[in-house]
Amino acid sequence: MADDAKYRVGDYTIDVSRFRLTAGGQTVPIEPKVFDLLVYLIRHRARVLSRDELFQQVWDGREVSDATLSNHIKSARRALGDNGELQQTILTVRGRGYQFVAPVTDDPEPAVEVAVVRGRRRPLWLLLPAAVFVVIVATSFLLWRNWSAVPARADAATPIVLVLPLEIGGDAPASWQGWADEIARRVIGSLREISGLRALDRATSFSFAGADRTHEHIRRQLPDVSYVLSGVVTPAGDRGFRITLELDELETGRQAWRKVYEHRGSFDEAALTEVEAAIAPAVSQSLQVTILEDEQLALRRLREPLTSDHEALELYVEGWKYLQLYDYESMKKAVDLFERATARDPEFFDAYLALGEANRWIFGYYETPRDVLPKVIAALKRAQELRPNSAEPLSALGLTYTMAWDWDEAWRYLNLAREKDPRLAITELGFALYYCAHDEAERVKQSLQRAKENDPLNTELADWGNWALFMVGESDAARDWVNGMMEKHPTFGFIAAGAGVGAGISGDYPRAVKLAEQGHLLESTPIVKVMLAQAYGYSGRHQEARTLLHEAERAGVYTCPYESAVAYLAIGETDASMALLEKSYEKRSNCLIFLDVDPRLEPLRKDSRYQQRFAALLALVGLDDDAVKSRRARMRAG
């Protein structure tokens, strides 16, 4: 079929020469590879197309996973207004492949416009001498900028790279997935050492594990990303493996770099280190980014084995499988595996760091903070001892001390972390919460923006960022923040429930109930029940609020007494509320960082019966007027 063909499918027109999909005269966004897949399916619609044929013809025989093909099929259906349940356009034939089944009208009307350049087609600028001159001048300038005065790179020109978790393809055993994930984590760490580019942090990267990875979806989630690094691991021969990596420009779909690594032998750390060591330099070279001398040293250090104990390494890799699920049961399994790894190798820095992170999540969300805090501190302090120049344990300690309202230690560690690495999202989240406790609204917004730039899909940031904004009276900013975060994390109940709290603070009680009920539907944990009870209390539905509070109390697990205090205050039970606030001090509740700024507590602050007790509690948490003024002065001086 000629390349100037057009196909009509219902109201949609697929213009092959212009690489355009339109409906009703309007262009429908579609990424290049999805467009190629759609055209191939239409052209061969008389038969079922196997996965192998699609891999060979659409991906030119490159190694891609079944998940990649499935995601592209989903996007092709969605572009034509279809979905996997209806399958009115592309039919999945189980065990065989796919077939295009919608009625198609061929319209070989020649196109008038010059074809848009994509993929491996002959670049248009080769035909235009004037454009060649412009490209040469621009390229010369870029090279000059990279090779002279390299440290002074403009942020606007810095390419932003998203590293996707590697996929497992072919007949690879499922046990390979943990090792493939470890490669992705190491590559992210390596790329983050290079100042001439910006690699998004791993929480954002791993939010795409098992999810839609098409360029179309990534652009919607992360519009600022410039390049996507993806890969697939497949068996090679009887005893070996192959890793195929591709770096694509997100906007155009152009492939900037591709490399196939083949290794004879088992899929173990030695092989992974060999492959990972080559990736960061290759990616930097393809983006014309110079690696500075000190960055080269840092990269060499990252290539050192994580541990000499193979069983400890296996425990560590298995622990990460659970850590990145971010639910309570998974976190407990991760803690057990990391503890066993550190017991086998007491010098295992990465395992201590991961152990600290897993315990920090439990400390922040699931268990009595007083009991878990020493475990977090011990693991992170050990990691700091092993690598004093690493910013990561300092960053995690800074956030932990902030949530534990240990203000002096928090300030010290946060500043040390930012000095060593100014691009860690956890550091900036720690600063945002620190500033929130001291009612510094502009600083809160600045730190959250910096955190979001480096780890935009981090669920912890999504949740706590919302609380920090509405606590300092930034209701509009909080609403904008949480609306965007709920869109990006539609199944994370904590975010929706927290959005309900923010709506309640702003006085929008119908929205508060709607959002809190949504959060409860997604995640009916005791703390989410308490937040829904608050919304019901503000809306006058006191009996329903009491029922939820009793359910939370009978659950037999830790529920933040601070939030329960707010819920009782919302139904007018002030004695119970004040008693629970004092209990939150005994439990070392992290929510006490909001004690001085939380507008929900205003009835207690104004009630003469509780003012003395409230003031005493502020002093215990280090948020009395004198302490806050002293720290504000230090902030402005520093």
N, C-alpha and C positions, 0 to 999 in steps of 0.2 A: 504494500500500500504506500502511496506517495506521501512524502513528509508534509505536503501542503493540505492533507486531508482534514476534514472536520467531521465530528461525530455528534449526533444529537441523541440524548437520552432524556426523554421527558422534556422538562423545561431547561435542561442543561446542555451547553455546547462545549465540546472538547476540541479546541483549535490546536492541532499538533504543531503547526509551523510557528505559532506565536507562544506556544507553551502556556496557553491560557485556558482556564475553566470559567465559564460565565453562566449566569442564570438571570434571565430578565434584563439582560444588558449590563448587569453588575458582575464584576470580577469576584470569583470565589477563591479565597486564599488556599493554596495547595503547594506543598513543598515539592521540589523537583523529582525526588525519587518516588514519591507517591504518585505524581503525574505519570512518570515513566511506567510504573506498575499498572496504573489504570489503563493507559493506552495499550499496553501489551495484552492485558486481559480482554479488552474490547476487540483487538485485531484477531485474537485467536478464540473468540467466543463460541465457536462451533464445538469445542471440546473441553474436557477437564484438563487443567494444567497442573502438573505435579509441582511440589515444592522445589525439587531439584532443577526442573526446567526454569522456574522463576529465578532461582538463585543464579543459574547460568546465564540467562538472557537479560534479566533486569539488573543484576549486580555484577555482570561480567565474570561470573565464576568466583567472585571473592567470597571469603569465608564470612558468613553472617549466620545468626542463630535463628531458630524457629520463632522465637519471641519477637525478633526484629520484623520478620515477615508478617506475623500476626498483627503487630501494631500498625504496619503499613497498610494491611488489608482493612483494619478498622478505620484508619484515616481516609482511605479511598471511599469506603462506604459513607462515612460521615460527610465527606465533601459533596456527595450526591444525595444527601438528606436521608440516608439509610442507616441501619445499625445491625448488630450481630443477631438480634432477635428476629427482625423482619426478613433480612437477607433478600431484599427485592432486587438488588443490583448484582451483588457478588455472593454466590452460593458456596458455602463450605461443604465439600463432599468428603465425609469422614474417611480417613485412611488413603485418600486419593489426591486431594488438592483443592483447587478453586476453579469456578467457572463463572464467567459473566453471563447473567441470565435476563437482564432487563432488555426490552426492545431497543434496538439501535438503528438510527437512520444515518446512512453514509451521505456526506455532502462534500465532494472533492473540490469545492469552490476554492480557487487559488487565493492565497493570502496576499495582501497588499503590503503590509508592513515587513520590514527586515526582521528576520528571526532573532530572538533574544539568545545570547550565547550562554550555554550551560554545559557542564560536564566536560566531555572530551571533544566536543565539536570544535571546529576551527575558530579561534578567537576573532571577533569582529575587528579588534583594534589592529590586527596584522594587515588588514586591508586599507587602513587609514593612516597614511604617513604622518599627518599632523598629530593624530592621537598618539602615535609611537613616540614622537618627540616629547609630548606631555608626560607619558608614562616614564620615559627615561629620566626626565628632569625630576619627577616626583620620587622615583626610586632612588636616584642619586642623593636626593635630600634626606630620604629616610635612612639610607646607609650612613650618610655623613652624621646624622643625628645619633645613630646607634654607636658609632665608633668614636665620636668626639663628645666629651662632657657627658658620658653615659649616665652618671648618677642623677642628673637633672632631667629625668624623663617627665613629660607632661602626662598627667593622669588621663586626660581626654583621649590621648593616642595609645594608651596602654591596652593591649588586647586582653579581653576577659575570657578565660578558658573554663569550660565545664568538663570535668572528667566523669564519664559515666561508669558505673560498676561494670566490669567485664561480664559477658554472658558465656554460658557453657553451651556448646553446640555439638552436633553429631552424636556419637555414642559415648560421650565423656561421662564418667561416673559423677553422681551428685556430690560426692565428697570433694570434688575439685572446686566447688563454688566458694568455699571458705578461703582457699588459696588464691583464687581469682580476685576475691574481694580484697585480700591483702595486697595484691599488686596495685589495685586502684588506690588504696590508702597510701601506699608508698609513693606512687606517682604524684598524687596530690601534694604530699609533703615535699617532694623534690621540686615541683613546679612553684610551690609557694616560697621557695628560697630565692627565686629569680625575680629581681626587682623590675625587670622590663616587661613583665606580664603579670596578670593577676589570675590565679587559680581559685575558684570558689571552694569553700571549705567542705569537709566530707559530709556533714549533715545534709547539705543541699544536694551534693552528688548522689548520696545513697537514698534520697527520697525518690529517685527514679528506679531503684531496684525492683524488678518485677512489675514496673508500671509502664505507661505509654512513653516511649523514647523517641518518637518521631520529631523531626525538626519543628513541625507545626505546633505540637504540644509544648516543646521546650521554649519556643518563641513566646507563646502565651504566658508561660510560667516565669520566664527569665528574659525579658525583652532586651536587657543590656548585654547579654552574652554574645561574644564575637565568634568563638570557635567551640566545637564539641569534639572531644576525644573519646572514641568508643572502640570496643574490641570484642573479640570472641575467641574462646579457647576450645580447641578441638583435638582429638587424638591424632597422632601422626605415626603410622606404621604400627608395628607390634608393641614397641616400647618407646614411646616418645609423645610429644605434644607440640602443637602449633598455636602460636598466638598471633592473630591478625589484628593490627591496630590501624585506625584511620582518624585523621584530623580533618574535619569538615568546617568550612566557613558557614555559619548558621544561616545568614541571610540569603546567600545565593546557592547553597548546596555544593559549592566548589570544593573539591578535595585538595587540601593544602599539603597533605603528607600521608603516605601509606607505607607500612612496613610489615613484613611477615617474619616472625621469629620461629625457627624450628629448633627443637632440642631433643636430643636422644637421651633417654633416661627418665627417671620418675619426676613427677610434678612436685618438686620439693623446694626448700628455701634456696639452695645453691642455684638452681635454675631460675627461680624468681628474681633473685638478686642480680643475676647476669642480665636478664631482660630489662628489669626496672632501671638499671644503671644507664642503659642506652636511650631511654625514652625522653627524659627531660632535655638532654642536649639536642636530640633530633627535633623535638617540637620547637625548641628555641630557635634552632637554625632555620626551620621552615618558616617561622614568623619574623625572621631577621632581627632577633633579639639577642644581644650580646650577654653572655654570662660573665659577670665580674669575677675578679680573682678570689675575693673572699667568699663569693657564692659557689665557686668551683670547689673550694675547700669544704664548705658545708655539704655540698652534694657528695663529696667523697666520704664524709663521715656517715651520711645517711646510708651508704652502700655497705657499711659494716654489718655483719650478721646481728640479728636482734638478740640471739642467745646461742650458746653452744650446746644447749640441751634440747635435743629434737622433740622429746615428749613435752617439755615446757612450751615449746613453740606450737605444737599441735593443740595443747590446751588453750593457749592464747588465741589462736585462729578460731577455735570452736567458741570461745567466749565472745568474740566479736560477732559471731552469728546471732547470738542472743542479745547482745548489747544494742545493736542497731534496730531491734524491734520496739524498744522503748515502752514496754508494759511491765507491770510489777513482777509477774512470775518469771519473765525472761530476764529481768534485771537480777533477780536472786540467783538464777542459774549462771549468769555471767559472772557475778561476784564469786561463786564457788569455783568456777573454772580459772579465773584470774588468781585467786588465792592459791590454788594448787600449782599454778604456773610459777608464782613467786616463791612458793615453798621449795620447788625444785631448783630454781635459779634465783637466789636473793639479789643478783645484780641485774635483773631483767627490767630495765627502765620502762619499756613500752607496756609491760604487763601491770606495773604499779600505776602508771598513768591511766590505763583503762580501768583498773580496779577503783581508782579514785573517782573516775567519771561515773561508773556504775553506782557506786555508793552515794555519789552526789545527787543522782537522780532519785534514789530512794530517800535520801535526806530531804530533797525538795518537794516530793510528791506523796510518798507512800508510808513512811514509818515515823515514829516519834523522833524529831530532829535531835533531841538531847542524846539519844542512844546511838544514833548513826554518825553524828558529827565527828567523834574521835576517830572513827574508821576512815572517814574521808580525809581528814587531816594527816593521819599516819601514812596512808598510801601516797598522797601527793607530796608530803615532806620527804619521803624516801625517794621518790622520783626526782625531786629537786636536788637531793644530795648526790644522786648518781650523775645528773647532768645539770650543774649549776647555771649553765648558759642557755638552757632551753626556756623559752617563754611559756610553753604550754602548762607545766605544773604551776608556774607563778600565776598564770591567768586563772586557772581553775581554783587555786587557793584564794585569789582576790575575790572571785564571785562567791565562793563558799563563806569567807569571812564576812562579806557584806550581808549575806542572808542570815548569818549568825549574829548580826549587829555587833561585831568586833571591829569597830570603826577604824582604829589606828592600824591594825594589821591589814584590814581590807585596803585602805588607802596606800599603804606601803607596797603590797603585792601587786595591786592594779597598776601602779605607776612603774614598777619594775618590769612587769609584763609588757606594758605599752612601749617602754624604752627599748626592749629587746626585739619586739615584733609588733608594730603598730597596726597590723591587719588581722588580729584575732578577734572574732566576733564575741567570744565569751568574755574577753576583757572589757569590751565596750558595753556589753550587757551589764557587767558588774558595775561599771561607772554609772550607767543609766539608773540602776537601782539605788546606788549610793547617792546620786544627785536627787533622786526622787525623795528619799528619806529626809533630805535637807531642803526640800521645796525649791529646787533650782530647775524650773521648767525648761528654759532654753537649753541648758546643758543636757537635760534628759533627751530632748529631741535630737541634739547633735550626736550624742553617743549612739542612740538607736539607729540613726541614719548610717553611721559608720559601720555598725554591726550588720545592718541589713545589706550593705554593699558587698560584704565579704561572705555572708552566709544567709542569703535571702530566704531559703526554705527551712531554716532551723526552727523546729517546733517549739523548743524552749524559748527562743527569742520571740516567736509569734505570740506565745502566751504571756510571758512576763512583760514584754514591751507594751502590750495593751494596758496592763495594770499600772505600769509606771506612768503612762500618759494620763489616764483618767484620774489617778490619785493627785496629780498636780494641777488639775483643773483644765487640762487640754482635751475637752470633750470632743471637739470636732476632729482633732488630730487622732484621738483614740478611735473614733468611729471609722475614719478613713483607714487607719492601720488595720483594725480588726476585720473590716469588710474585705480588704485585700487578702488577709491571712486566711479567713474562712474559705475564700474562693480557692486558695492554693492548698488548703488542708481540710477538705470537706468532711473527713471522717474523724477528725481529732476533737473529741467532745469537750476537752478542757477549754479550747479556744472559744467555742460557741457559748459555753457556760460563763466564761469570763467576760465575753461580750455582753451577756445579759446583766452582769454586775455593773458594767460601765453604763449601760442604758438606764439601769435603775438609779445610778448616781446622777445622771443628767435629767431624771424625772420622766423619762419615757417608759412608763410602766408596762404598757401593752407590748412594746418591743422587748423589754426585759424578760417578760414571761415567755414570749415566743422563742427567744434565743436560749434561755435557760432550759426550756422544755426540749429544744433541739439538742442541746448538749447532753441532757439526761437520757434522751433516746439513744444517742451514740455511745454514751459511757455512763452507766448508772452506778457509779461508785459513790461511797458515802459523801465525799467532799462535793461532788456535783449535785447530790441531793440537797446538801446544805445551801448551795448557791441558788438552786431552784426555790428552796424555802424562803430565801431572802426576797426573790422576785414576787412570790405569792404574798409575803408579808407586806411589802410596799403596795401591793394591789388590793389589800384588804381581805385577802383569802387566808385568814389566820388559821383556821382549822386545818386546811390542807398543808399549810406551812408546818404546823405542829406535828402532823402525821409524818411528814418527810424527816423532820428532826429526830423523831423517835426511831424511825427506821435506820437513820444514820448511826444513832447511839447504840442500837442493838446489833450492829453489824460486826462488832468485836474486833475492829481494826482501827488504827489511828485515824482520827479525823481532826483537822486543824481547829482547835478550840477558839482561835481568833475569829474565823469565819462563822463558827457556830454562835459566837457572841454577837456578831452583826445580825445574824438571822433572828436571835431572840430580841434584839433591840428593834428589829423591823416589826415585830408583833407586840411591842410595848412592854416586854418583860425585862425591865432595866436591871433588877437585882441579879437575875440569872446572867445577864449580859456582862455586868461588871465582874462577876465571879469567874466567868469563863475567860475574860481578858487576863485576869491575874493567873489563871491556870495556864494560859498560853505562855506566860513567862517561865513557869515551871517546866513546861515541855520544850522550851526554847524555840517556839514557833517562828518560822522565817517571815511570816506575815507581819510580825511586830515592827519590821522596818517601815511600815506605813503608819505607825501609831500616831505620829505628830501631824500627818497630812490627810489622813483618811476622812473624807467628808461624811461618811456613814456614821462616824462616831460622835458627830457634833452634839446630839442630845445628851450624851454622857458628859462631854466637856462643859456644857452649859448648866448641868444639873448640880446644884450646890451640895447635894447629898454625896456626890461621887468625885467632886473636883480634887479633893486632897488625895484620894486613892489613885486617881488618874495621874496626877502630877508625880506621885511616888513611882508609879509604873514607868512614866517617861524617863525619870532619873535612872531607874534600874537598866533601861534599854539604852541609855546614853543619848537620849533625845530631848533632854530638858533645854530650856532657852539658852543658858550659858554655854552648854556644850555645842549646840547647833551654831550659835554665833561664832564661836571659836573656830569651828571647822569651815564655816563659810569664808571666814577671813583667810584661812590657809588655802582654800580652793582658789580664791581670787589672787592670792599672792603667787601660787604655783602654776 
